[in-house]
Amino acid sequence: MSNFRYAKEFTTSPIPSGPQLEYISHSKFEDDWNSQLHSHPFMEIALVVGGEGKLILENKHYPVAAGNLVLIPPNKLHTEVSSSHSPLEYYFLGVRNFSIHEELMDSSSNSYCPVLPLGELVSLVEPVFTEMFQEMKLHRRGHEMMVQSLLLKLAVLLTRRTDLKASFDSTEEMRRGCAIVKEYIDSHYADKITLDDLARISCISKFHLIHEFSRYVGKPPIAYQLKRRIQESKYLLESTDSSIADISCTLGFSSISHFSQRFKLEEGCSPLKYRKRVAQER
C-alpha cells in the first residue's frame, strides 16, 4: 500500500473559528493493505479518485467508487476495504471545527449514508484535494493560509452544489483522558482490561472515567470493549474462513460458549448463523 501523509505544523487556524486541517493523505491499494477498524476525534473527508470497494462504518457496509465523497463523523469506528480487481485510491482529510448539520439520507432506507456521489461536481472538487496535498507536501511560504482557503473553498462547493449544510464552529471533543482510553481499547480490545488499568493510563478516577466515557461514547469502557470485540468478530466472520473457535480465541473470549452467548445477546443470533446469513445475502 502506497501512503503519503503530510501533517500540519501550525497549531492555530489562520482564520478564527475556521476549519483546521489535521492531515491530508493519499492512499492506493497494494498487497500490504491493512483494513482495521479505527476512529478519530474529528471529521474525516475522503475523495475516492480510483477503483472501488466498501466503507465499513459502525457495522454497516457502504459501496464506494471513484467520484464518491465520504464523510465520516468524529469518534465513529470505520475502515475501508478495497476490491481486489479494481484497487481503491483516495485522498483523506482530517478536519477539526467542521460539521455537517443536515445528515446525508439514503432515500431507499431513510437512514444516514456517509457516501455522496459527486457526479459532475468531482471535476471541481478533485483539484481542491490535489492542490491541498501539494501545498502540504511542498510547504512553500504561506501554505497554511493556502490550505485554509482551500478548505473553505471545498466547504463552499459542497454547500452550493449539494444539500449539505456546513459549519465551522469549534466542536466539543472528548476529554483527553477519555480519548486515550478509547484509543487504548480500540488497539487492545482482545486483551484482558480492567477499570483499574484504564483509570491508571487516563489519570482519571474510575467513577469519573465511567461517567465521562459514557457521556461521549454512549456506554462504559468495559461495555465498549465488548462492543469492539463483537464488531471485530462480525468482520472476521464476514471476510475470513477462520473457525468460530479461532475467532473466539483471537478476540480474547474465555471460551467458545462465552463468545457465542455474548454474540447472540448483541446480534440476536449465533456466530455460525450470522456467517451463513451474510453468505446467503451476497
Secondary structure, DSSP 8 states (H G I E B T S, - for coil): -EEEEEE----S-SSTT--EEEEEEEEE--TT-----B--SSEEEEEEEE-EEEEEETTEEEEEETTEEEEE-TT--EEEEE-SSS--EEEEEEEES-EESS--EETTTTEE--EEE-GGGHHHHHHHHHHHHHHHHH--TTHHHHHHHHHHHHHHHHHHHSS--EE--------HHHHHHHHHHHHHTTS---HHHHHHHHT--HHHHHHHHHHHHSS-HHHHHHHHHHHHHHHHHHH----HHHHHHHTT-S-HHHHHHHHHHHHSS-HHHHHHHHHHH-
